[in-house]
C-alpha cells in the first residue's frame, strides 16, 4: 500500500528516473573512457592496465553512489511515511467529529 501511495505522489518514479539517468550517464562515461584508451597510442599491456584501473575506480564510485542513493531513498520513504501517518490522523479526527455531529442530530 505504501508503494502505491509513493507511486501516486510521484516520489518513486522521480527517483527511478533520476537513478536511471545517472547510471546511463555513468555507463557512457565508462564506455567513452574505455574507447579512448583502446585507441590511444600505447602498448596493449599499458592499455589493459588502464582499463582495469578505470573499471575498479568506476566500480568503487558506483558502490559509493549507490549507497548514497539508497540512503536518500530511505530518508524520502520515511518522510512520506510520516506525512501519510499525519494525513491518516487528520482523517480519523475528521471522521470522529463528523460521526459525533451526526449523532447529535
N, C-alpha and C positions, 0 to 999 in steps of 0.2 A: 504494500500500500504506500509506503514511504517513497518507493521508486516511482510510482505513478504520480505522486504529488510533486516530486522533483522534476519529472518529465513535464508535468503541467506548468510548473513555474519556470521551466527553461534552463534550470541550473545544470542539469546533467548534459543536455545537448550542447550547450555552450562549452562546457569543459571538454567534451569529446571532440568538438570541432577544433578547439584550441590545441589539444594534445595531438590530434591528427595532423594539423598544420605544422606543429613543431617537429614531429617525427619525420614528416615528409621533407621539411627543410633540412633537418639533420642528415637524413639519408642522401639528399642532394649534395650536401657538403662532403660527405664521405665519398660518394661516387666521383665527384669532381676532383677531390684530393687524390684519390687512387688513380684516376685517369691522368692527372698531371704528373704523377710520379712515374707512371708506366711509360709516358712519352718523354720523360726527362733524359738528358744525355748522361746517364750513369750506368754503371755495371748492373747486371741482373741481381747480384748479391746485395748491393747497396740499396737498390730499389725495393727488393723484398724486405729488407730490414726496416726501411722507412714505412712501408705499408704495414708491417707488423706493429711498429711503434704507434702509427696513426690509429690503427684498429684498437689497440689496447687503450690509448688515450680516449678515443671515441666511446669505447665501452664503459670506461670509468665515468666519463661525463654523462653518459646515458643513464647509468645507475644512479648517479647523484641527482640528476634532474627528475628521474622517475620517483625517487624518494621525496623530493620537494613537491612534485605534483600530487603524490599520494597524500602528503601532509595537508596541502591546500584543499584537496577534495574532502578530506576528513573534516577539516575545520568548517568548510561550507556546509557539509552534511549536518554537523552539529548545530550550526546557525539556523538552518532551515528547520531542523527538528524542534528547536526551541520556539521558532515562530509558529510552527504548526501547533505545538502544545498550548501556546498563548491563545491562538485562534480557537482551539477546542474549548479552553476555559471560558472565553468570552461567549462562545455559542452556548455552552452549557448554562452560564448565568442568564443569558437572554431567554433561553427556553424555560428555565425555572421561574423567571419573572413573568413570562407570558402565561405559564400554567397557573401561577398564583393569581394573576389578574383575571384569568378566565374562571377560576374557582370563586372569585369574589362576585362575579356577575350572576 
